[in-house]
Every structure is written in C-alpha cells, then in structure tokens.
Amino acid sequence: MDKLISTEKNVNAKIVAESNGDDLAELMGYDKWPREVSLAFDRALGVVSVKYLQDLENRTFDFASVVDDFRALEAEYMTIVRDNEESVRQVRRIVTEKLLQMTSNLDEPFETSQMFWHELQRLGFYRIEREINNTWLFAEICREHGQTDVGLSVIDPVIAKVEQLHARPGITQWASEYYEQELGYLRKLRVRLETERGEQKDT
C-alpha cells in the first residue's frame, strides 16, 4: 500500500468534488461545531501530519513525538468543545484515527497499530464511512505485517454489515453505488488476506 494514501481514499468522488469544507466536516463528525473551530481543527490536524510526513526520508523523530503532538492537539480541542460530551468524544476519535493512519505511514510495529485500533473500537465509529475506511486501513496493516488471521477477523464483519446496508429496500442510487464501491475495496483486500494466509500455511 502506498504509505501516503489517506484513509479518505474511499470517500465518494461527489463529496470531494463538491466539498467546500462543510462536507468533510460532516463526514468527520465536527460539522455541528462553530465553523471557525472545525476549520481550525482540520488545519491543525494537517499541520501536524505534514510535519512528520515531509521528514519520512531522514526520520529525525521517534513515534512518541508524533503521539505527543496529536495528543496535545486532542487536549486543546477537547477543552474548546468541552460543553458537548459527544464533541469531546469525536475529538478523541479523529485524533485516534490519525494516529492509526500515521502508524501505517511511518511503518510502526504492528502492536502499535493494533493499540490504536483497539482504542478506536472502544470509542466507537461516528458513522459507517469512518468504520469502513478505518477497518480497511487496519486490515491492510494486518496484511503487511503477516497478521492475516487478525485482518480477516476485522474485515469479515464489516463486509457483512455493508452487504446488509446495500441490500436494504428503498436505498437511494447514490447510496447503492457507494456501498457497491466500498464492497469492491473490502472484498479485494479480503482475497489478498485469504491468499496470503494460505501461502503462510504452505511455508
């Protein structure tokens, strides 16, 4: 997997094409915040990410510094939105998603990725798009680290869930196309996990 591919790779092209910042905020779960706060939070997340991604070749930092910077941002915005419990929880979710993504971008040990994955599961996903994207990401991390059984155990329930959503009567064409697209990504990764698990057993 290209380490610089965002977990947002699967966001429907319509959202990307028409987004003025508000659509992304809705997707990420901070659209109910004051606009200036949501925009500032999004910019701050980007600044911290770029700070480390632009230093990938030299790697003059350790991952603890990455965690510290994101946790500092988390603490700052948890204070800003402290009057709403769900908003506080959403800050924690988004920062944890970013940390999971950074473990992949920075080739951290599997156990580090798994720690943030478990944290995300405890926090719960804000909406199905977030669950799909982050499950795909963690399952791909599992594949890269040879943890195919773990990858299959997390991707199979989400495939079943999306299949059920796709099969609901009366869903819109847009939703049907979205779920079909996501199922394509998920199933393709599942085949790779299954294939590589078989290869591991043969060696």
MARDO-238115 format. One record per residue (C-alpha): residue in three letters; chain; x, z, y. Coordinates in Angstrom, 2 decimals. Each point is the difference from the previous one (the first is absolute). Example, Ala and Ser with C-alpha at 12.3 -4.5 7.8 and 13.67 -1.06 7.14 Angstrom:
+---------+--------+---------+---------+---------+
: residuo : cadena :    east :      up :   north :
+---------+--------+---------+---------+---------+
:     ALA :      A :   12.30 :    7.80 :   -4.50 :
:     SER :      A :    1.37 :   -0.66 :    3.44 :
+---------+--------+---------+---------+---------+
// end
This chain:
+---------+--------+---------+---------+---------+
: residuo : cadena :    east :      up :   north :
+---------+--------+---------+---------+---------+
:     MET :      A :    0.00 :    0.00 :    0.00 :
:     ASP :      A :    1.23 :   -0.76 :    3.49 :
:     LYS :      A :    0.79 :    3.46 :    1.32 :
:     LEU :      A :   -1.15 :   -0.89 :    3.52 :
:     ILE :      A :   -3.48 :   -1.09 :   -1.05 :
:     SER :      A :   -2.49 :    2.39 :    1.56 :
:     THR :      A :   -2.65 :    1.67 :   -2.10 :
:     GLU :      A :   -2.37 :   -1.85 :    2.30 :
:     LYS :      A :    0.87 :   -3.31 :   -1.71 :
:     ASN :      A :   -3.46 :   -0.09 :   -1.56 :
:     VAL :      A :   -2.01 :    0.53 :    3.17 :
:     ASN :      A :   -2.47 :   -2.84 :    0.30 :
:     ALA :      A :    1.28 :   -2.79 :    2.24 :
:     LYS :      A :   -3.17 :    0.25 :    2.08 :
:     ILE :      A :    0.94 :    3.51 :    1.07 :
:     VAL :      A :    3.53 :   -1.05 :    0.92 :
:     ALA :      A :   -1.10 :   -3.12 :    1.84 :
:     GLU :      A :   -2.66 :    1.73 :    2.08 :
:     SER :      A :    1.63 :    3.38 :    0.48 :
:     ASN :      A :    0.57 :    1.35 :    3.48 :
:     GLY :      A :    1.15 :    3.39 :   -1.27 :
:     ASP :      A :   -3.49 :    1.36 :   -0.58 :
:     ASP :      A :   -0.39 :   -1.60 :   -3.46 :
:     LEU :      A :    3.31 :    1.45 :   -1.16 :
:     ALA :      A :   -1.02 :    3.39 :    1.35 :
:     GLU :      A :   -3.23 :   -0.18 :   -1.97 :
:     LEU :      A :    1.84 :   -1.02 :   -3.16 :
:     MET :      A :    2.47 :    2.85 :    0.38 :
:     GLY :      A :   -2.65 :    2.56 :    0.93 :
:     TYR :      A :    0.76 :    0.89 :    3.60 :
:     ASP :      A :   -2.56 :   -2.20 :    1.73 :
:     LYS :      A :   -2.05 :    3.08 :    1.01 :
:     TRP :      A :    2.92 :    1.39 :    2.00 :
:     PRO :      A :    0.38 :   -0.72 :    3.73 :
:     ARG :      A :    1.38 :   -3.52 :    0.23 :
:     GLU :      A :    3.15 :    1.07 :    1.80 :
:     VAL :      A :    0.73 :    2.53 :   -2.75 :
:     SER :      A :   -0.50 :   -2.48 :   -2.85 :
:     LEU :      A :    2.17 :   -2.61 :    1.71 :
:     ALA :      A :    2.73 :    2.54 :    0.70 :
:     PHE :      A :   -0.08 :    1.22 :   -3.61 :
:     ASP :      A :    0.28 :   -3.54 :   -1.33 :
:     ARG :      A :    2.92 :   -0.75 :    2.30 :
:     ALA :      A :    1.77 :    3.22 :   -0.94 :
:     LEU :      A :   -0.33 :   -0.76 :   -3.72 :
:     GLY :      A :    1.52 :   -3.42 :    0.63 :
:     VAL :      A :    2.90 :    1.40 :    2.01 :
:     VAL :      A :    0.96 :    2.46 :   -2.73 :
:     SER :      A :   -0.28 :   -2.65 :   -2.72 :
:     VAL :      A :    2.12 :   -2.56 :    1.89 :
:     LYS :      A :    2.61 :    2.62 :    0.80 :
:     TYR :      A :    0.89 :    0.21 :   -3.68 :
:     LEU :      A :   -0.86 :   -3.46 :   -1.26 :
:     GLN :      A :    2.35 :   -1.66 :    2.48 :
:     ASP :      A :    2.85 :    2.12 :   -1.42 :
:     LEU :      A :   -0.55 :   -0.97 :   -3.64 :
:     GLU :      A :    3.34 :   -1.75 :   -0.45 :
:     ASN :      A :    2.17 :    2.80 :    1.39 :
:     ARG :      A :   -2.24 :    2.87 :   -1.17 :
:     THR :      A :    1.52 :    2.57 :    2.36 :
:     PHE :      A :   -2.79 :    2.50 :   -0.70 :
:     ASP :      A :   -1.45 :    1.92 :   -2.91 :
:     PHE :      A :   -3.64 :    0.03 :   -1.02 :
:     ALA :      A :   -0.42 :    3.58 :    1.19 :
:     SER :      A :    0.38 :   -1.32 :    3.57 :
:     VAL :      A :   -2.80 :   -2.49 :   -0.62 :
:     VAL :      A :   -2.28 :    2.76 :   -1.28 :
:     ASP :      A :    0.90 :    2.26 :    2.94 :
:     ASP :      A :   -0.86 :   -2.68 :    2.57 :
:     PHE :      A :   -3.34 :   -0.87 :   -1.60 :
:     ARG :      A :   -0.90 :    3.67 :   -0.47 :
:     ALA :      A :    0.80 :    0.67 :    3.66 :
:     LEU :      A :   -2.36 :   -2.83 :    0.94 :
:     GLU :      A :   -2.59 :    1.42 :   -2.38 :
:     ALA :      A :    0.23 :    3.44 :    1.60 :
:     GLU :      A :   -0.28 :   -1.47 :    3.51 :
:     TYR :      A :   -3.17 :   -1.97 :   -0.73 :
:     MET :      A :   -1.59 :    2.70 :   -2.14 :
:     THR :      A :    0.18 :    2.12 :    3.14 :
:     ILE :      A :   -1.46 :   -2.77 :    2.17 :
:     VAL :      A :   -3.04 :   -0.49 :   -2.30 :
:     ARG :      A :   -0.22 :    3.65 :   -1.12 :
:     ASP :      A :   -3.66 :    0.32 :    1.05 :
:     ASN :      A :   -1.13 :   -2.27 :   -2.84 :
:     GLU :      A :    0.89 :    1.05 :   -3.55 :
:     GLU :      A :   -0.43 :   -3.50 :   -1.45 :
:     SER :      A :    2.24 :   -1.49 :    2.69 :
:     VAL :      A :    2.69 :    2.54 :   -0.84 :
:     ARG :      A :   -0.31 :   -0.96 :   -3.65 :
:     GLN :      A :    0.23 :   -3.67 :    0.91 :
:     VAL :      A :    3.25 :    0.53 :    1.89 :
:     ARG :      A :    1.40 :    1.56 :   -3.15 :
:     ARG :      A :   -1.25 :   -2.88 :   -2.15 :
:     ILE :      A :    1.49 :   -2.69 :    2.22 :
:     VAL :      A :    3.38 :    1.71 :    0.26 :
:     THR :      A :    0.09 :    0.52 :   -3.76 :
:     GLU :      A :   -0.85 :   -3.67 :   -0.55 :
:     LYS :      A :    2.90 :   -0.95 :    2.29 :
:     LEU :      A :    2.37 :    2.28 :   -1.88 :
:     LEU :      A :   -1.05 :   -1.52 :   -3.32 :
:     GLN :      A :    0.64 :   -3.44 :    1.43 :
:     MET :      A :    3.40 :    1.08 :    1.33 :
:     THR :      A :    1.06 :    1.24 :   -3.45 :
:     SER :      A :   -0.50 :   -3.57 :   -1.19 :
:     ASN :      A :    1.66 :   -1.63 :    3.00 :
:     LEU :      A :    3.01 :    2.30 :   -0.30 :
:     ASP :      A :    0.32 :   -0.03 :   -3.81 :
:     GLU :      A :   -0.47 :    3.72 :   -0.40 :
:     PRO :      A :   -0.13 :    1.60 :   -3.48 :
:     PHE :      A :   -3.26 :   -0.32 :   -1.90 :
:     GLU :      A :   -0.62 :    3.74 :    0.18 :
:     THR :      A :   -0.05 :   -0.16 :    3.80 :
:     SER :      A :   -2.62 :   -2.76 :    0.00 :
:     GLN :      A :   -2.04 :    1.86 :   -2.59 :
:     MET :      A :    0.03 :    3.14 :    2.14 :
:     PHE :      A :   -1.62 :   -1.85 :    2.94 :
:     TRP :      A :   -2.42 :   -1.78 :   -2.34 :
:     HIS :      A :   -1.20 :    3.36 :   -1.31 :
:     GLU :      A :   -0.33 :    1.26 :    3.57 :
:     LEU :      A :   -2.16 :   -3.03 :    0.84 :
:     GLN :      A :   -2.21 :    0.69 :   -3.00 :
:     ARG :      A :   -0.51 :    3.58 :    1.13 :
:     LEU :      A :   -0.96 :   -1.15 :    3.50 :
:     GLY :      A :   -2.34 :   -2.69 :   -1.32 :
:     PHE :      A :   -0.29 :   -3.56 :    1.30 :
:     TYR :      A :   -1.89 :   -0.74 :    3.20 :
:     ARG :      A :   -1.55 :   -3.22 :   -1.32 :
:     ILE :      A :    0.33 :   -2.45 :   -2.87 :
:     GLU :      A :    2.48 :   -2.28 :    1.80 :
:     ARG :      A :    2.43 :    2.89 :    0.34 :
:     GLU :      A :   -0.41 :    0.94 :   -3.66 :
:     ILE :      A :    0.59 :   -3.58 :   -1.15 :
:     ASN :      A :    3.08 :   -0.59 :    2.15 :
:     ASN :      A :    1.68 :    3.29 :   -0.80 :
:     THR :      A :   -0.81 :   -0.19 :   -3.70 :
:     TRP :      A :    1.48 :   -3.49 :   -0.13 :
:     LEU :      A :    3.10 :    1.25 :    1.81 :
:     PHE :      A :    0.55 :    3.00 :   -2.27 :
:     ALA :      A :   -0.65 :   -2.04 :   -3.15 :
:     GLU :      A :    2.61 :   -2.52 :    1.19 :
:     ILE :      A :    2.43 :    2.86 :    0.62 :
:     CYS :      A :   -0.70 :    1.16 :   -3.55 :
:     ARG :      A :    0.78 :   -3.48 :   -1.30 :
:     GLU :      A :    3.25 :   -0.21 :    1.93 :
:     HIS :      A :    1.13 :    3.32 :   -1.44 :
:     GLY :      A :   -1.02 :   -0.79 :   -3.56 :
:     GLN :      A :   -2.89 :    2.48 :    0.09 :
:     THR :      A :   -2.47 :   -2.50 :   -1.40 :
:     ASP :      A :   -2.24 :    2.53 :   -1.74 :
:     VAL :      A :   -0.43 :    1.91 :    3.25 :
:     GLY :      A :   -0.69 :   -3.24 :    1.87 :
:     LEU :      A :   -2.69 :   -1.05 :   -2.47 :
:     SER :      A :   -1.59 :    3.45 :    0.14 :
:     VAL :      A :   -0.50 :   -0.25 :    3.78 :
:     ILE :      A :   -0.94 :   -3.67 :    0.28 :
:     ASP :      A :   -2.58 :   -0.19 :   -2.82 :
:     PRO :      A :   -2.56 :    2.38 :    1.59 :
:     VAL :      A :    0.24 :   -1.81 :    3.32 :
:     ILE :      A :   -0.50 :   -3.39 :   -1.63 :
:     ALA :      A :   -3.11 :    1.38 :   -1.71 :
:     LYS :      A :   -1.24 :    1.44 :    3.30 :
:     VAL :      A :    0.48 :   -3.27 :    1.89 :
:     GLU :      A :   -1.66 :   -1.95 :   -2.81 :
:     GLN :      A :   -3.06 :    2.24 :    0.35 :
:     LEU :      A :   -0.06 :   -0.49 :    3.77 :
:     HIS :      A :    0.35 :   -3.75 :   -0.44 :
:     ALA :      A :   -2.88 :   -0.09 :   -2.49 :
:     ARG :      A :   -2.47 :    1.87 :    2.22 :
:     PRO :      A :   -3.16 :   -1.97 :    0.72 :
:     GLY :      A :   -0.49 :   -1.09 :    3.55 :
:     ILE :      A :    3.56 :    0.30 :    1.30 :
:     THR :      A :    0.96 :   -2.35 :    2.81 :
:     GLN :      A :    2.04 :   -3.13 :   -0.57 :
:     TRP :      A :    2.80 :    1.50 :    2.09 :
:     ALA :      A :    0.10 :    3.12 :   -2.20 :
:     SER :      A :   -0.17 :   -2.08 :   -3.18 :
:     GLU :      A :    2.93 :   -2.14 :    1.10 :
:     TYR :      A :    1.96 :    3.08 :    1.03 :
:     TYR :      A :   -0.48 :    1.78 :   -3.35 :
:     GLU :      A :    0.79 :   -3.20 :   -1.90 :
:     GLN :      A :    3.24 :   -0.35 :    1.95 :
:     GLU :      A :    0.99 :    3.61 :   -0.61 :
:     LEU :      A :   -0.83 :   -0.24 :   -3.70 :
:     GLY :      A :    2.33 :   -2.98 :   -0.18 :
:     TYR :      A :    2.88 :    2.03 :    1.41 :
:     LEU :      A :   -0.73 :    3.01 :   -2.18 :
:     ARG :      A :   -0.44 :   -1.96 :   -3.22 :
:     LYS :      A :    3.17 :   -1.99 :    0.58 :
:     LEU :      A :    1.97 :    3.22 :    0.38 :
:     ARG :      A :   -1.69 :    1.46 :   -3.06 :
:     VAL :      A :    1.14 :   -2.97 :   -2.10 :
:     ARG :      A :    3.56 :    0.56 :    1.18 :
:     LEU :      A :   -0.18 :    3.69 :   -0.86 :
:     GLU :      A :   -1.42 :   -0.74 :   -3.44 :
:     THR :      A :    2.62 :   -2.67 :   -0.67 :
:     GLU :      A :    2.88 :    2.19 :    1.08 :
:     ARG :      A :   -1.30 :    2.94 :   -2.02 :
:     GLY :      A :    0.06 :   -2.25 :   -3.09 :
:     GLU :      A :    3.56 :   -1.05 :    0.81 :
:     GLN :      A :    1.05 :    3.64 :    0.32 :
:     LYS :      A :   -1.43 :    0.77 :   -3.44 :
:     ASP :      A :    1.87 :   -2.96 :   -1.52 :
:     THR :      A :    3.38 :    1.21 :    1.23 :
+---------+--------+---------+---------+---------+
// end
